[in-house]
Amino acid sequence: MTSSAWLIFTDLDGTLLNSDTYDYAATLTVLAKLQAQQRPVIPVTSKTRAEVETLRTALNLQDPFIVENGSGLFVPHQHPRFKLAEAELMGNYQSLALGGSYVLARATLKALAQLIGRPLKGFGDLSVTQIEQLTGLSATEAHQAKSREFSEPFLTPKNITAEALQAAAAELGFQVVVGDRFSHLIGGEAGKGAAVAQMISAFRATLPPDTPLQTLGLGNSPNDLPMLEAVDHAIVLPGKSGPHPQLADRGWAIAPSPAPEGWAVAVEEALAAALSD
């Protein structure tokens, strides 16, 4: 019987990285083992390409990645194991944009503000110093977070429900991923689930036809739901007080502890269990 190929999709903040310290040391041994076994680990994050490139270097990852809440897919140029359909060459990558351009996202944010009758302040309206103050990021990190290519984070407005905000964005052909402090305006065709499906297809296109493929996804918050629903095996990373209520009762595996230690243990256990079946 042909052994299964594996793809591992992971959120970053609060999933692979500790939500408070951004520590990832406990994952390094497992990540190195997965690289040696040729099991790609694909970040799926709200972060920008610039932010993820820095992390990929620190984590020694060479595989594709998905940025800005599923708005953009990047595959290293001439990567032998992924074939993106309709990709464009962008720097050292094959790139596929699901959410449109940053210019369009900025224009749509202005239209959204008019539609809801409330001012909206996005990252494009903020200086690097202001982003530092709001997020606790360093100047370099804030600059990278501001380097948007597809989507626009904005300060979540008060006195309007998430449902009303999302409905207004939908009228404009966009989506809003609502957060406590920041929300993200992304194109209507974008999303973590859609991007994961595209990456699975890109990987499957390079496999022999009879090779089974299994997918594993790890996340910690409601914006990871589309990704977790798109994979074969989903794992929820808990916070200090346990898993997020919207992810806790779906029958998915719960990691034994928060990131990064919980990520490392959960991945090793999930792969060991699947390989022993």
N, C-alpha and C positions, 0 to 999 in steps of 0.2 A: 504493500500500500504506500502511495506517495505521502510523505510527511507534509504537514500543513505549513504554509508560509504565514508569517505573523506581521501585523501592523499595530503599532501602539500609538494612540493619540492621547495627548495630555494637555490639560490646562496648566498654567504656570503659577500665578499668584494664589497661594492657599492650597495648591495641589502638589506641584513638584517643589515649589518654593514656600518656605515658611511665610505665613501671611504678615507677620510682624517684622521679622528680621531679614527676610528673603534668603535665608540660609538654604543651601542645597547639598551640603557636604555628604549627608547620609545616602544620597542617590548615586554618587559617582561610581562606586563599585558595580552597582547593578547596571548603570548606563554603559559602562565599559564592557561588561559581559554581553549586553544586548548588541552592542556594536560588533563585537567579535563573532556573535552568532548570526550576524546580518539580519537582525530584526529591527527595522527602522522605528525610531522614536520621533514622532512628529508633534511639535508644539502647536497648540490651537489656542489662541490668546487674543485679548483685546489690545495687546501691545503692538507697537509699530515694527516695521522691518528693522530699523536701526537698533531698537531695543533688543529684538530677538537675535540679531547678529552678534551683539556683545555677549549675550547669554550662551549662544551656540559655541562660541569660542571658549568660554569658561567651562562648559560642559563637554567639550570635545565632540559635538554632534556634527555630522556631515549630511544629514538627511533633510528632506523638505520641511517646510513650516507654513503655518496658516496664521495670518495676522488680522488685526483690526476687526475682531468678532466675525471672522469668516468672509471678510471683504476681499482679501487678496491671498493667492496661493503662490508660493515660490518653491521651485525645484532647481537645485544647483545645475548649471548648464552641463549637458552631456552626462547627467546622472544615468547610470545604466539600468536602474530598476524602476524608473517612473517615466511615463510617457503622457504628458499633458496634451490633450486635444485643444487645438485653437490657441495655443500659448503664444505669447510674445516674448521676445528677448529683452530683458531689462537688467542691465549690468551683467552680473555673472550668473543670472538665473533665467530659466523659463518662468514666465509669470502669467497668471490668469486672474483677471479682475472680475469679481462677481458683483461688486457693489458700485461700479461707476467711479468717477474721479473725485479727488478732494475738492476741486473747484465746484463741482456739482453739489457735493455735500454742504459746502459753505453757503451756496446760494439757496439750497433747500432749507437750511437752518433759519435764514432770514425769512423765507416764506412761511415757515412753521411758526415763527414768532408772531407774524402778522395774523396768521390763521387763528391762533389761540389767544391773541390779544395780550401777550405778555412778553417782556424782553427776555431774550435767551443769549447767554454769553458762552461762546465756545472757546476751544483752545486757540483758535485763530485770533480771538479777541484779547487773549491774555499774553503777557510777557513771560519770558522764561523765569524771571524772578517771582512773578505771581504764581506760576505753576509750582515752583519750589515751595512757596509758602502754603499753598493749598494741599499739596500731596506729600510733603516731606522728602521729595526726591532731591538729589544733588543737582547742581547746575548742568552737569553733563547729561544726567538721566532726564532732567526736565527738557533739555534741548532735544534729546532723542524722542521723548514722548510727544513733543510738538511737531515732529517730522512726519506729518500725516501724508498718506498717499491716496486713501480711499474714503475715509469716514471722519466724522467730527464728534469728539466728546464735548459735552456742554454741561454746565451746572444745572442740576435737576431743579426745575421751578417748583415753588411751593404753591399750595392752594389749587392744584389741578391733579386729578387722579391719573395714575399710570394708564388706565384704560382710555381716558380722554386724550392724553398725549399720544398714545399709540394710534388711536383712530384718526387723529389729525394728520399724523405722519403718513398713514396709509393713504389718505386722500391725495397726498403729494407723490405717491409711489415709493415711499421710503418706510423703513422700520425704525422703531426706537427700542433699544435695550435699556430699560429703566434701572438705574441704580440709586443708592441712598444719596450719595453726594454728586456723582457724575452719571449722566446717561450718555448713550452713544447713538448717533444718527447714522444708519447704514442703508445702503441701497436695497431695493425691494427683492432682488434676486440673491442677496448675500445671506450669510448666517453660518454658524458653526456646523450645523447639520448638513447644509448644502455643500459646504467646502469639504467636509469629511467624505461625503459621497463622491465628489469629484476626485479626491486624492485616492480613494479606494479604486476607482475606475482606472486612474493613471497607473497604479501599481499592478492591478490585474492584467492590464494590457501587455505587460512584460513577462508574465508568468506562462509556463507551458499550460495548455488548455486543461489538463487533468490535475493540476495542482490545487488542492483545497486551500482556502484562505480564511484565517480567523482574525478578528479585529478586537482590540481591547481599548477602552477609553476610560480616562480618569478625570474627574472634575469635582468641584466643591460648592458650586453656587447655581442658582436658577438659570443664569445665562449659559450654563453648560448642558442644560437639558437636551437641546437639539443634537449635540454631539453624542451624548450618552445614549440617546434613542437610536442613533445611526450605527452603533457598533454591536458586535455579538456579545461581548462581555463588558459590563459597565461596573466601575468601582467609584464609590463616593468617598471623598476625603472629608473627615469630620473637622470641625473647628474645636476650640477649647471646650465648648459646651455641647459638643456632639454634632451630628450631621445636620445640614440645613433642613428645616421641616418639609420643604417642597421636594427634597430628594430622598428623604428618609424612608418613605413608605411605598417605594416602587418595586420592592423585591430585589434591588441591586445589592451587591456586596458592599460592605462598609469597611474601609481600612481600619486597622486596629488603633491608630493614633494619627494626630495631625501631621502635616507635611513638615519636614521632608522624610522623617523616619517612616511614617505610615505609607508613603508612596513606595519606598524601597521594599518594605515587607509585603505589601499588597501585590506588587507586580511579580515578585518572585513566587509568592504562593499561587497566584492565578495561573502563571505559566506552568508551574509544577503540576497543579491539579489538571490542567487541560492536557498536558503531555502524558499524564498517567492514565487518561481515559482510554 
